[in-house]
């Protein structure tokens, strides 16, 4: 039997976080949550995740700020960054810092599912 893939959802918006948790659990993923970068760091100290789905803009360290450290600490995890305030330069910076995928909010759930599936098909720690 295949191992259930695990995802850490990091988003400061409680409604968005709840929606993502619900959708991803219904897709069969083992899902944990963090409301900010500090909680995400604690979650990553406790266990490894196959994928980290993280908001780019959060209070405290942003998802973009956290990317390089998460890449070092979790080299086998894929990272998908989400943002409502995206542009080409921030997309390029996210990819350079190790994001496997980059989603612009609002996105359709099919887009989210496709981005996660694509990221999880990559070799551990690989980039696009």
C-alpha positions in Angstrom: 0.0 0.0 0.0 1.4 3.4 -0.9 2.2 5.9 1.7 -0.3 8.7 2.1 1.4 11.9 1.0 1.6 14.7 3.5 1.0 18.4 3.0 1.6 21.4 5.4 -0.7 24.3 4.6 0.7 27.6 5.8 -1.7 30.6 5.4 -2.6 33.4 7.8 -6.2 33.6 6.5 -8.2 31.1 8.6 -11.0 30.8 6.0 -8.6 30.0 3.2 -6.7 27.6 5.4 -9.9 25.8 6.3 -10.9 25.6 2.7 -7.5 24.2 1.6 -7.5 21.7 4.5 -11.0 20.4 3.5 -10.2 20.1 -0.2 -6.8 18.4 0.3 -8.2 16.0 2.9 -11.0 15.1 0.5 -8.3 14.4 -2.1 -6.7 11.8 0.3 -3.7 13.8 1.6 -2.5 13.8 5.2 -2.8 17.5 5.9 -1.5 19.7 8.8 -1.8 23.4 9.2 0.2 26.5 10.3 -1.1 30.1 10.6 2.2 31.7 10.0 5.9 31.1 9.5 6.6 30.5 13.2 4.0 27.7 13.4 5.3 26.3 10.1 8.9 26.1 11.5 7.5 24.3 14.6 5.6 21.9 12.4 8.7 21.1 10.3 10.7 20.4 13.4 8.1 17.8 14.4 7.9 16.0 11.1 8.7 16.0 7.4 6.1 16.8 4.7 6.1 15.8 1.1 4.8 19.2 0.2 4.5 22.7 1.8 1.7 24.8 0.4 2.5 28.3 1.6 1.1 31.8 1.2 3.6 34.4 0.0 2.3 37.3 2.1 1.9 36.7 5.8 2.6 38.7 9.0 6.2 38.1 10.2 8.4 36.3 7.7 6.8 36.0 4.3 6.6 32.8 2.4 9.2 34.2 0.1 11.5 34.9 3.1 11.0 31.4 4.4 11.6 29.6 1.1 15.5 29.3 1.3 15.5 28.1 4.9 12.7 25.5 4.2 14.7 24.3 1.1 17.7 23.7 3.4 15.8 22.1 6.3 13.4 20.1 4.1 15.3 19.3 0.9 13.0 16.4 0.1 9.8 18.5 0.3 8.3 20.3 -2.6 7.1 23.9 -2.0 4.1 25.5 -3.7 3.8 29.3 -3.1 0.4 31.0 -3.3 -0.2 34.8 -3.6 -2.9 37.3 -4.3 -0.2 39.9 -5.0 1.9 38.2 -7.7 3.9 39.5 -10.5 6.6 38.2 -12.8 9.6 39.4 -10.6 8.1 37.7 -7.5 7.4 34.6 -9.5 11.0 34.5 -10.7 12.3 35.1 -7.2 10.2 32.3 -5.8 11.5 29.9 -8.5 15.1 30.9 -7.8 14.6 30.4 -4.1 13.2 26.9 -4.7 9.4 27.0 -5.2 8.2 24.0 -7.3 5.0 25.8 -8.3 3.5 29.3 -7.9 -0.3 29.9 -7.8 -2.0 33.3 -8.2 -5.1 33.8 -6.0 -7.9 33.5 -6.6 -7.4 30.1 -8.2 -9.7 27.3 -9.1 -9.4 24.2 -6.9 -8.6 22.2 -10.1 -5.6 24.5 -10.6 -4.5 23.8 -7.0 -4.9 20.1 -7.4 -2.9 20.1 -10.7 -0.1 22.2 -9.2 0.2 19.9 -6.2 0.1 16.8 -8.3 2.8 18.2 -10.6 5.0 19.2 -7.7 4.7 15.8 -6.1 5.7 14.1 -9.3 9.1 15.9 -9.2 12.0 14.3 -7.7 12.5 15.2 -4.0 13.9 18.6 -3.7 13.9 19.3 -7.4 12.8 22.5 -9.0 10.9 23.1 -12.2 
